[in-house]
Amino acid sequence: MRIAVIGGGISGLVAAYRLRQKLGDGADIVVLEQGERVGGVLRTGELAGEPLDLGAEAFVGRRPEVIELMGELGIDDQLVRPAGKRPLVWAQGASHPLPGRTLMGIPSDAESLRGLVDDATLSQVATEPERSLSWKPGADVDVQTLVGERFGRQVVERSVDPLLGGVYAGISAAIGVRAALPTLAAALDRGATSLTEAVRQAMPAPSAAPVFGGLRDGYGALLAALTAATGARVVISMAGTRVARTPRGWVVDPLGAVDAVVLATPAPVTARLLHYAAPVAAEAAAGIELSSSALVALALPRDTALPDNSGILVATGEPLRAKAFTLSSRKWPHLAERDVALVRASFGRFGDESPLTWSDDELIAAAVTDLSTVTGLPVTPLEAVVQRWPGGLPQYAPGHTDRIATLESAIAPLDGLAVAGAYLHGVGVPACIAAGTAAADRIVTSLATRGV
């Protein structure tokens, strides 16, 4: 039995691992990765002689997938939790506390925005429940349109966009409510009479459990343990170029005949690979756009007087080039123990890929200048490292859930084919683990049905 997994990101590696668990040592599982390493947009680099994540650095701790996987792989001791500090928002040339009691920056009351927006906007938010709300169940709209019409432009630019930018490397104008904020869409579908009421219904119940988690030595520790546990043949610097169905299974170029295949590739690549085998699914995947970003990690003198906050988000429209700063040594207690102060500066939003064209020196200079602006400190890095992420994150545009439903429906009749990835049901690492697991389950069921 031979199974191809195209794509060596976290989704593909999890699919390979779950296939190994279910099919045993006799299965020949081959992972094809076109890049020079596995992990996709998860990468742990080195700064000041120690590991530091240069992609995602945290996961939603209230979902079980990452923690359970770490337990299975025997790396429980890697689990770390943030210090619980709140971020700031840089807006109108000053720092403000990030509003509390929000759903991805959408407020549940006006008071949480005081100081961040003007009095007219506060009044608009406070009186929003008094204005009739028109919402058709099942409808979808971009977040900017919904929030802007109900709460005003300042709420969008200073509260919503900074948070969405961190999750999707996008802006609210390009993100759909139904895919990005499903609990909010559900509340509106149930008949919430105002956006304020819908947000209150959609917010998670209060919990003492930590919201986020991370890995002490970075995601590289998870990737290494996971790759070893797959027992797969991992072939790097080799792309899957064609997927075709045959009477007895599938053909994957350049690998050859296989019994089944998992496509754990970005949406545009998935679209190309499905062009002949599943044209309807390919068309759906092709409609998913990607956002690019760049990250600059800085090592500063340990005594640099950084704000006592987890980070600084930048409002839309500010005359800065960076969109956010993670004050890593403030956010993570294990990083605070190092001999340097660590900061990550993020660049790039959907529709603006210009930061990827800047040289390393230009990106580092922009990070230093903007960090000095938002902290009021002279910034002199001891060391810096740059990481670019072209096409790193899918954009969950309005209509995304329908697009994914079309894709999954189109491949449902195709035995021995499954898809996985961040473009399906969530961009976070827990969602990608769930997608890889679901893909493996589908393959196993298909093989059993065919008696392979």
BAZATI-533902 format. One record per residue (C-alpha): residue in three letters; x, y, z. Coordinates in steps of 0.02 Angstrom, whole numbers, m for minus. Layout:
BEGIN
pt marza->ALA&px->X&py->Y&pz->Z
...
//
This chain:
BEGIN
pt marza->MET&px->0&py->0&pz->0
pt marza->ARG&px->71&py->167&pz->m53
pt marza->ILE&px->2&py->337&pz->m4
pt marza->ALA&px->65&py->506&pz->m61
pt marza->VAL&px->49&py->661&pz->47
pt marza->ILE&px->85&py->815&pz->m56
pt marza->GLY&px->139&py->957&pz->57
pt marza->GLY&px->249&py->944&pz->211
pt marza->GLY&px->170&py->1080&pz->317
pt marza->ILE&px->87&py->1042&pz->483
pt marza->SER&px->m73&py->980&pz->397
pt marza->GLY&px->22&py->858&pz->286
pt marza->LEU&px->133&py->794&pz->425
pt marza->VAL&px->m16&py->764&pz->538
pt marza->ALA&px->m105&py->672&pz->397
pt marza->ALA&px->49&py->562&pz->372
pt marza->TYR&px->62&py->530&pz->559
pt marza->ARG&px->m122&py->482&pz->576
pt marza->LEU&px->m108&py->368&pz->425
pt marza->ARG&px->41&py->282&pz->505
pt marza->GLN&px->m56&py->258&pz->666
pt marza->LYS&px->m205&py->181&pz->576
pt marza->LEU&px->m118&py->82&pz->440
pt marza->GLY&px->36&py->20&pz->532
pt marza->ASP&px->214&py->m5&pz->477
pt marza->GLY&px->169&py->m93&pz->315
pt marza->ALA&px->106&py->65&pz->231
pt marza->ASP&px->226&py->157&pz->117
pt marza->ILE&px->189&py->340&pz->155
pt marza->VAL&px->282&py->468&pz->51
pt marza->VAL&px->279&py->654&pz->91
pt marza->LEU&px->325&py->768&pz->m53
pt marza->GLU&px->378&py->943&pz->m3
pt marza->GLN&px->428&py->1068&pz->m135
pt marza->GLY&px->524&py->1177&pz->m12
pt marza->GLU&px->691&py->1145&pz->68
pt marza->ARG&px->617&py->1094&pz->236
pt marza->VAL&px->455&py->1032&pz->312
pt marza->GLY&px->342&py->1141&pz->418
pt marza->GLY&px->269&py->1261&pz->292
pt marza->VAL&px->237&py->1427&pz->377
pt marza->LEU&px->296&py->1357&pz->543
pt marza->ARG&px->481&py->1388&pz->562
pt marza->THR&px->594&py->1398&pz->712
pt marza->GLY&px->753&py->1495&pz->676
pt marza->GLU&px->893&py->1553&pz->788
pt marza->LEU&px->923&py->1724&pz->863
pt marza->ALA&px->1061&py->1766&pz->987
pt marza->GLY&px->1109&py->1583&pz->991
pt marza->GLU&px->940&py->1513&pz->1044
pt marza->PRO&px->782&py->1454&pz->954
pt marza->LEU&px->644&py->1576&pz->910
pt marza->ASP&px->489&py->1552&pz->805
pt marza->LEU&px->489&py->1655&pz->646
pt marza->GLY&px->313&py->1608&pz->595
pt marza->ALA&px->169&py->1567&pz->710
pt marza->GLU&px->226&py->1572&pz->892
pt marza->ALA&px->68&py->1525&pz->985
pt marza->PHE&px->m91&py->1423&pz->973
pt marza->VAL&px->m265&py->1439&pz->1044
pt marza->GLY&px->m252&py->1341&pz->1204
pt marza->ARG&px->m439&py->1315&pz->1224
pt marza->ARG&px->m437&py->1198&pz->1075
pt marza->PRO&px->m366&py->1026&pz->1119
pt marza->GLU&px->m274&py->976&pz->960
pt marza->VAL&px->m99&py->1043&pz->991
pt marza->ILE&px->m88&py->992&pz->1173
pt marza->GLU&px->m156&py->818&pz->1136
pt marza->LEU&px->m32&py->795&pz->993
pt marza->MET&px->112&py->850&pz->1103
pt marza->GLY&px->58&py->720&pz->1230
pt marza->GLU&px->52&py->583&pz->1099
pt marza->LEU&px->226&py->629&pz->1040
pt marza->GLY&px->299&py->634&pz->1215
pt marza->ILE&px->345&py->818&pz->1215
pt marza->ASP&px->225&py->879&pz->1350
pt marza->ASP&px->370&py->966&pz->1435
pt marza->GLN&px->379&py->1087&pz->1288
pt marza->LEU&px->213&py->1169&pz->1334
pt marza->VAL&px->228&py->1349&pz->1392
pt marza->ARG&px->99&py->1482&pz->1431
pt marza->PRO&px->108&py->1670&pz->1406
pt marza->ALA&px->125&py->1789&pz->1552
pt marza->GLY&px->m53&py->1854&pz->1532
pt marza->LYS&px->m5&py->2032&pz->1488
pt marza->ARG&px->m119&py->2132&pz->1372
pt marza->PRO&px->m67&py->2214&pz->1208
pt marza->LEU&px->m75&py->2397&pz->1164
pt marza->VAL&px->m147&py->2479&pz->1008
pt marza->TRP&px->m53&py->2619&pz->923
pt marza->ALA&px->m180&py->2742&pz->852
pt marza->GLN&px->m174&py->2928&pz->817
pt marza->GLY&px->9&py->2933&pz->867
pt marza->ALA&px->m14&py->2861&pz->1042
pt marza->SER&px->m28&py->2696&pz->1133
pt marza->HIS&px->m194&py->2637&pz->1203
pt marza->PRO&px->m245&py->2480&pz->1297
pt marza->LEU&px->m323&py->2352&pz->1182
pt marza->PRO&px->m510&py->2356&pz->1216
pt marza->GLY&px->m576&py->2215&pz->1324
pt marza->ARG&px->m741&py->2123&pz->1304
pt marza->THR&px->m728&py->2114&pz->1115
pt marza->LEU&px->m748&py->1979&pz->985
pt marza->MET&px->m596&py->1996&pz->870
pt marza->GLY&px->m599&py->2181&pz->912
pt marza->ILE&px->m788&py->2203&pz->888
pt marza->PRO&px->m849&py->2281&pz->1051
pt marza->SER&px->m988&py->2219&pz->1162
pt marza->ASP&px->m1007&py->2392&pz->1240
pt marza->ALA&px->m950&py->2569&pz->1211
pt marza->GLU&px->m855&py->2595&pz->1372
pt marza->SER&px->m717&py->2472&pz->1325
pt marza->LEU&px->m670&py->2591&pz->1181
pt marza->ARG&px->m655&py->2748&pz->1285
pt marza->GLY&px->m493&py->2839&pz->1246
pt marza->LEU&px->m466&py->2741&pz->1084
pt marza->VAL&px->m607&py->2821&pz->983
pt marza->ASP&px->m689&py->2992&pz->987
pt marza->ASP&px->m849&py->3040&pz->1078
pt marza->ALA&px->m955&py->3032&pz->921
pt marza->THR&px->m901&py->2852&pz->892
pt marza->LEU&px->m932&py->2808&pz->1074
pt marza->SER&px->m1108&py->2874&pz->1055
pt marza->GLN&px->m1133&py->2776&pz->894
pt marza->VAL&px->m1081&py->2615&pz->981
pt marza->ALA&px->m1184&py->2650&pz->1136
pt marza->THR&px->m1343&py->2684&pz->1037
pt marza->GLU&px->m1320&py->2545&pz->909
pt marza->PRO&px->m1449&py->2430&pz->992
pt marza->GLU&px->m1580&py->2567&pz->964
pt marza->ARG&px->m1561&py->2559&pz->774
pt marza->SER&px->m1646&py->2422&pz->675
pt marza->LEU&px->m1532&py->2287&pz->605
pt marza->SER&px->m1564&py->2204&pz->438
pt marza->TRP&px->m1489&py->2031&pz->425
pt marza->LYS&px->m1545&py->1884&pz->317
pt marza->PRO&px->m1504&py->1715&pz->394
pt marza->GLY&px->m1366&py->1632&pz->294
pt marza->ALA&px->m1303&py->1798&pz->228
pt marza->ASP&px->m1120&py->1845&pz->224
pt marza->VAL&px->m1032&py->2012&pz->214
pt marza->ASP&px->m857&py->2075&pz->246
pt marza->VAL&px->m818&py->2123&pz->425
pt marza->GLN&px->m778&py->2303&pz->380
pt marza->THR&px->m949&py->2333&pz->305
pt marza->LEU&px->m1044&py->2259&pz->451
pt marza->VAL&px->m942&py->2341&pz->589
pt marza->GLY&px->m918&py->2506&pz->497
pt marza->GLU&px->m1104&py->2529&pz->467
pt marza->ARG&px->m1153&py->2487&pz->645
pt marza->PHE&px->m1007&py->2555&pz->748
pt marza->GLY&px->m911&py->2673&pz->634
pt marza->ARG&px->m747&py->2681&pz->541
pt marza->GLN&px->m639&py->2713&pz->696
pt marza->VAL&px->m691&py->2549&pz->775
pt marza->VAL&px->m642&py->2458&pz->616
pt marza->GLU&px->m472&py->2542&pz->599
pt marza->ARG&px->m420&py->2549&pz->781
pt marza->SER&px->m494&py->2392&pz->857
pt marza->VAL&px->m545&py->2264&pz->724
pt marza->ASP&px->m412&py->2282&pz->589
pt marza->PRO&px->m264&py->2267&pz->708
pt marza->LEU&px->m328&py->2099&pz->773
pt marza->LEU&px->m380&py->2029&pz->605
pt marza->GLY&px->m212&py->2081&pz->535
pt marza->GLY&px->m127&py->1971&pz->662
pt marza->VAL&px->m233&py->1818&pz->625
pt marza->TYR&px->m250&py->1828&pz->436
pt marza->ALA&px->m119&py->1955&pz->382
pt marza->GLY&px->m272&py->2038&pz->308
pt marza->ILE&px->m394&py->2180&pz->334
pt marza->SER&px->m577&py->2177&pz->380
pt marza->ALA&px->m630&py->2229&pz->204
pt marza->ALA&px->m565&py->2063&pz->137
pt marza->ILE&px->m627&py->1947&pz->277
pt marza->GLY&px->m802&py->1874&pz->283
pt marza->VAL&px->m904&py->1869&pz->442
pt marza->ARG&px->m967&py->1692&pz->419
pt marza->ALA&px->m799&py->1606&pz->399
pt marza->ALA&px->m693&py->1713&pz->517
pt marza->LEU&px->m824&py->1742&pz->652
pt marza->PRO&px->m943&py->1593&pz->642
pt marza->THR&px->m1017&py->1618&pz->815
pt marza->LEU&px->m1061&py->1798&pz->770
pt marza->ALA&px->m1144&py->1743&pz->608
pt marza->ALA&px->m1240&py->1611&pz->704
pt marza->ALA&px->m1303&py->1740&pz->830
pt marza->LEU&px->m1360&py->1852&pz->687
pt marza->ASP&px->m1445&py->1704&pz->603
pt marza->ARG&px->m1538&py->1667&pz->765
pt marza->GLY&px->m1614&py->1840&pz->760
pt marza->ALA&px->m1504&py->1952&pz->867
pt marza->THR&px->m1583&py->2123&pz->854
pt marza->SER&px->m1420&py->2220&pz->855
pt marza->LEU&px->m1235&py->2192&pz->824
pt marza->THR&px->m1204&py->2228&pz->1008
pt marza->GLU&px->m1322&py->2088&pz->1058
pt marza->ALA&px->m1246&py->1970&pz->930
pt marza->VAL&px->m1070&py->2002&pz->994
pt marza->ARG&px->m1124&py->1970&pz->1173
pt marza->GLN&px->m1204&py->1805&pz->1122
pt marza->ALA&px->m1053&py->1754&pz->1018
pt marza->MET&px->m917&py->1787&pz->1145
pt marza->PRO&px->m848&py->1632&pz->1230
pt marza->ALA&px->m899&py->1600&pz->1408
pt marza->PRO&px->m779&py->1666&pz->1539
pt marza->SER&px->m645&py->1540&pz->1581
pt marza->ALA&px->m492&py->1532&pz->1692
pt marza->ALA&px->m403&py->1423&pz->1566
pt marza->PRO&px->m258&py->1504&pz->1474
pt marza->VAL&px->m310&py->1571&pz->1304
pt marza->PHE&px->m145&py->1532&pz->1218
pt marza->GLY&px->m2&py->1410&pz->1226
pt marza->GLY&px->168&py->1390&pz->1144
pt marza->LEU&px->321&py->1278&pz->1138
pt marza->ARG&px->475&py->1314&pz->1241
pt marza->ASP&px->595&py->1276&pz->1098
pt marza->GLY&px->476&py->1333&pz->963
pt marza->TYR&px->370&py->1240&pz->837
pt marza->GLY&px->528&py->1158&pz->772
pt marza->ALA&px->518&py->1039&pz->921
pt marza->LEU&px->343&py->985&pz->869
pt marza->LEU&px->391&py->969&pz->685
pt marza->ALA&px->542&py->861&pz->725
pt marza->ALA&px->446&py->743&pz->838
pt marza->LEU&px->300&py->733&pz->717
pt marza->THR&px->410&py->699&pz->565
pt marza->ALA&px->498&py->558&pz->656
pt marza->ALA&px->332&py->483&pz->711
pt marza->THR&px->263&py->477&pz->534
pt marza->GLY&px->390&py->347&pz->484
pt marza->ALA&px->366&py->419&pz->311
pt marza->ARG&px->487&py->445&pz->169
pt marza->VAL&px->500&py->633&pz->167
pt marza->VAL&px->563&py->701&pz->2
pt marza->ILE&px->605&py->886&pz->6
pt marza->SER&px->634&py->1001&pz->m142
pt marza->MET&px->512&py->899&pz->m243
pt marza->ALA&px->339&py->960&pz->m292
pt marza->GLY&px->191&py->855&pz->m341
pt marza->THR&px->153&py->916&pz->m518
pt marza->ARG&px->4&py->811&pz->m573
pt marza->VAL&px->m131&py->707&pz->m491
pt marza->ALA&px->m234&py->590&pz->m600
pt marza->ARG&px->m363&py->458&pz->m562
pt marza->THR&px->m342&py->282&pz->m630
pt marza->PRO&px->m455&py->128&pz->m620
pt marza->ARG&px->m344&py->58&pz->m482
pt marza->GLY&px->m302&py->216&pz->m385
pt marza->TRP&px->m204&py->372&pz->m424
pt marza->VAL&px->m48&py->433&pz->m512
pt marza->VAL&px->55&py->570&pz->m434
pt marza->ASP&px->193&py->646&pz->m539
pt marza->PRO&px->340&py->627&pz->m513
pt marza->LEU&px->308&py->488&pz->m387
pt marza->GLY&px->203&py->368&pz->m492
pt marza->ALA&px->59&py->253&pz->m447
pt marza->VAL&px->m15&py->265&pz->m272
pt marza->ASP&px->m168&py->195&pz->m186
pt marza->ALA&px->m219&py->361&pz->m112
pt marza->VAL&px->m164&py->542&pz->m103
pt marza->VAL&px->m182&py->685&pz->21
pt marza->LEU&px->m166&py->860&pz->m48
pt marza->ALA&px->m100&py->964&pz->96
pt marza->THR&px->m52&py->1110&pz->m14
pt marza->PRO&px->m100&py->1295&pz->m19
pt marza->ALA&px->m264&py->1332&pz->m108
pt marza->PRO&px->m188&py->1389&pz->m275
pt marza->VAL&px->m77&py->1234&pz->m283
pt marza->THR&px->m225&py->1123&pz->m238
pt marza->ALA&px->m324&py->1205&pz->m379
pt marza->ARG&px->m188&py->1163&pz->m506
pt marza->LEU&px->m173&py->983&pz->m447
pt marza->LEU&px->m362&py->956&pz->m453
pt marza->HIS&px->m384&py->1038&pz->m623
pt marza->TYR&px->m420&py->876&pz->m715
pt marza->ALA&px->m473&py->757&pz->m576
pt marza->ALA&px->m600&py->874&pz->m496
pt marza->PRO&px->m627&py->1033&pz->m598
pt marza->VAL&px->m768&py->1099&pz->m489
pt marza->ALA&px->m663&py->1080&pz->m333
pt marza->ALA&px->m516&py->1160&pz->m424
pt marza->GLU&px->m619&py->1311&pz->m470
pt marza->ALA&px->m674&py->1332&pz->m289
pt marza->ALA&px->m496&py->1321&pz->m225
pt marza->ALA&px->m434&py->1442&pz->m357
pt marza->GLY&px->m550&py->1576&pz->m288
pt marza->ILE&px->m458&py->1581&pz->m122
pt marza->GLU&px->m329&py->1720&pz->m117
pt marza->LEU&px->m171&py->1725&pz->m12
pt marza->SER&px->m89&py->1861&pz->90
pt marza->SER&px->98&py->1886&pz->108
pt marza->SER&px->197&py->1952&pz->255
pt marza->ALA&px->371&py->1975&pz->323
pt marza->LEU&px->440&py->1963&pz->499
pt marza->VAL&px->592&py->2043&pz->580
pt marza->ALA&px->652&py->1969&pz->745
pt marza->LEU&px->761&py->2084&pz->849
pt marza->ALA&px->878&py->2044&pz->993
pt marza->LEU&px->898&py->2200&pz->1102
pt marza->PRO&px->1000&py->2232&pz->1258
pt marza->ARG&px->918&py->2141&pz->1403
pt marza->ASP&px->888&py->2301&pz->1500
pt marza->THR&px->789&py->2386&pz->1359
pt marza->ALA&px->640&py->2465&pz->1446
pt marza->LEU&px->504&py->2390&pz->1337
pt marza->PRO&px->323&py->2421&pz->1387
pt marza->ASP&px->254&py->2293&pz->1508
pt marza->ASN&px->134&py->2226&pz->1377
pt marza->SER&px->127&py->2074&pz->1265
pt marza->GLY&px->135&py->2176&pz->1106
pt marza->ILE&px->86&py->2331&pz->1010
pt marza->LEU&px->m41&py->2322&pz->869
pt marza->VAL&px->m47&py->2461&pz->740
pt marza->ALA&px->m212&py->2536&pz->684
pt marza->THR&px->m251&py->2550&pz->499
pt marza->GLY&px->m197&py->2714&pz->421
pt marza->GLU&px->m54&py->2753&pz->539
pt marza->PRO&px->107&py->2820&pz->459
pt marza->LEU&px->206&py->2667&pz->511
pt marza->ARG&px->267&py->2524&pz->403
pt marza->ALA&px->253&py->2386&pz->532
pt marza->LYS&px->79&py->2319&pz->570
pt marza->ALA&px->119&py->2244&pz->741
pt marza->PHE&px->255&py->2208&pz->868
pt marza->THR&px->262&py->2057&pz->982
pt marza->LEU&px->360&py->2101&pz->1139
pt marza->SER&px->415&py->1921&pz->1156
pt marza->SER&px->516&py->1942&pz->1315
pt marza->ARG&px->365&py->2021&pz->1399
pt marza->LYS&px->239&py->1898&pz->1326
pt marza->TRP&px->328&py->1734&pz->1365
pt marza->PRO&px->408&py->1702&pz->1536
pt marza->HIS&px->530&py->1574&pz->1464
pt marza->LEU&px->595&py->1703&pz->1340
pt marza->ALA&px->611&py->1833&pz->1478
pt marza->GLU&px->747&py->1723&pz->1554
pt marza->ARG&px->864&py->1746&pz->1406
pt marza->ASP&px->1012&py->1863&pz->1401
pt marza->VAL&px->929&py->1978&pz->1272
pt marza->ALA&px->761&py->2063&pz->1252
pt marza->LEU&px->665&py->1990&pz->1103
pt marza->VAL&px->544&py->2082&pz->990
pt marza->ARG&px->458&py->2024&pz->830
pt marza->ALA&px->400&py->2155&pz->703
pt marza->SER&px->270&py->2105&pz->573
pt marza->PHE&px->246&py->2183&pz->402
pt marza->GLY&px->121&py->2160&pz->261
pt marza->ARG&px->m66&py->2155&pz->240
pt marza->PHE&px->m177&py->2080&pz->107
pt marza->GLY&px->m161&py->2180&pz->m53
pt marza->ASP&px->7&py->2256&pz->m6
pt marza->GLU&px->155&py->2143&pz->m38
pt marza->SER&px->281&py->2285&pz->m49
pt marza->PRO&px->372&py->2236&pz->113
pt marza->LEU&px->425&py->2074&pz->29
pt marza->THR&px->520&py->2175&pz->m101
pt marza->TRP&px->623&py->2269&pz->28
pt marza->SER&px->799&py->2209&pz->67
pt marza->ASP&px->840&py->2135&pz->236
pt marza->ASP&px->926&py->2296&pz->286
pt marza->GLU&px->773&py->2398&pz->238
pt marza->LEU&px->656&py->2285&pz->336
pt marza->ILE&px->767&py->2290&pz->489
pt marza->ALA&px->783&py->2480&pz->478
pt marza->ALA&px->594&py->2497&pz->465
pt marza->ALA&px->570&py->2383&pz->615
pt marza->VAL&px->694&py->2481&pz->720
pt marza->THR&px->623&py->2651&pz->672
pt marza->ASP&px->442&py->2602&pz->701
pt marza->LEU&px->480&py->2513&pz->865
pt marza->SER&px->569&py->2670&pz->925
pt marza->THR&px->416&py->2772&pz->876
pt marza->VAL&px->289&py->2667&pz->969
pt marza->THR&px->395&py->2642&pz->1125
pt marza->GLY&px->482&py->2810&pz->1133
pt marza->LEU&px->646&py->2718&pz->1160
pt marza->PRO&px->811&py->2722&pz->1067
pt marza->VAL&px->824&py->2550&pz->988
pt marza->THR&px->993&py->2473&pz->948
pt marza->PRO&px->978&py->2289&pz->901
pt marza->LEU&px->1119&py->2172&pz->943
pt marza->GLU&px->1061&py->2051&pz->810
pt marza->ALA&px->916&py->2034&pz->688
pt marza->VAL&px->844&py->1902&pz->573
pt marza->VAL&px->718&py->1921&pz->431
pt marza->GLN&px->588&py->1795&pz->373
pt marza->ARG&px->475&py->1821&pz->222
pt marza->TRP&px->312&py->1728&pz->199
pt marza->PRO&px->251&py->1748&pz->18
pt marza->GLY&px->73&py->1683&pz->4
pt marza->GLY&px->80&py->1628&pz->184
pt marza->LEU&px->m102&py->1643&pz->238
pt marza->PRO&px->m268&py->1612&pz->148
pt marza->GLN&px->m398&py->1749&pz->153
pt marza->TYR&px->m570&py->1698&pz->217
pt marza->ALA&px->m670&py->1814&pz->104
pt marza->PRO&px->m860&py->1829&pz->105
pt marza->GLY&px->m931&py->1669&pz->35
pt marza->HIS&px->m785&py->1564&pz->97
pt marza->THR&px->m891&py->1435&pz->187
pt marza->ASP&px->m995&py->1406&pz->29
pt marza->ARG&px->m835&py->1392&pz->m73
pt marza->ILE&px->m764&py->1260&pz->43
pt marza->ALA&px->m930&py->1165&pz->46
pt marza->THR&px->m926&py->1160&pz->m144
pt marza->LEU&px->m746&py->1098&pz->m143
pt marza->GLU&px->m778&py->961&pz->m17
pt marza->SER&px->m937&py->907&pz->m103
pt marza->ALA&px->m846&py->894&pz->m269
pt marza->ILE&px->m711&py->779&pz->m202
pt marza->ALA&px->m828&py->674&pz->m94
pt marza->PRO&px->m857&py->543&pz->m232
pt marza->LEU&px->m670&py->525&pz->m268
pt marza->ASP&px->m609&py->375&pz->m170
pt marza->GLY&px->m432&py->387&pz->m110
pt marza->LEU&px->m419&py->577&pz->m119
pt marza->ALA&px->m422&py->698&pz->27
pt marza->VAL&px->m376&py->880&pz->55
pt marza->ALA&px->m305&py->969&pz->207
pt marza->GLY&px->m238&py->1141&pz->245
pt marza->ALA&px->m262&py->1311&pz->323
pt marza->TYR&px->m382&py->1368&pz->186
pt marza->LEU&px->m519&py->1246&pz->240
pt marza->HIS&px->m586&py->1272&pz->415
pt marza->GLY&px->m464&py->1385&pz->506
pt marza->VAL&px->m290&py->1458&pz->487
pt marza->GLY&px->m226&py->1416&pz->662
pt marza->VAL&px->m117&py->1267&pz->703
pt marza->PRO&px->m257&py->1175&pz->797
pt marza->ALA&px->m371&py->1190&pz->645
pt marza->CYS&px->m232&py->1126&pz->531
pt marza->ILE&px->m205&py->976&pz->645
pt marza->ALA&px->m391&py->940&pz->638
pt marza->ALA&px->m389&py->954&pz->448
pt marza->GLY&px->m243&py->833&pz->433
pt marza->THR&px->m330&py->710&pz->548
pt marza->ALA&px->m492&py->721&pz->449
pt marza->ALA&px->m397&py->692&pz->286
pt marza->ALA&px->m315&py->536&pz->356
pt marza->ASP&px->m482&py->469&pz->419
pt marza->ARG&px->m558&py->493&pz->247
pt marza->ILE&px->m415&py->399&pz->164
pt marza->VAL&px->m423&py->254&pz->287
pt marza->THR&px->m610&py->237&pz->262
pt marza->SER&px->m589&py->241&pz->74
pt marza->LEU&px->m452&py->109&pz->74
pt marza->ALA&px->m557&py->m5&pz->184
pt marza->THR&px->m707&py->14&pz->70
pt marza->ARG&px->m601&py->m32&pz->m81
pt marza->GLY&px->m521&py->m177&pz->11
pt marza->VAL&px->m346&py->m109&pz->m12
//
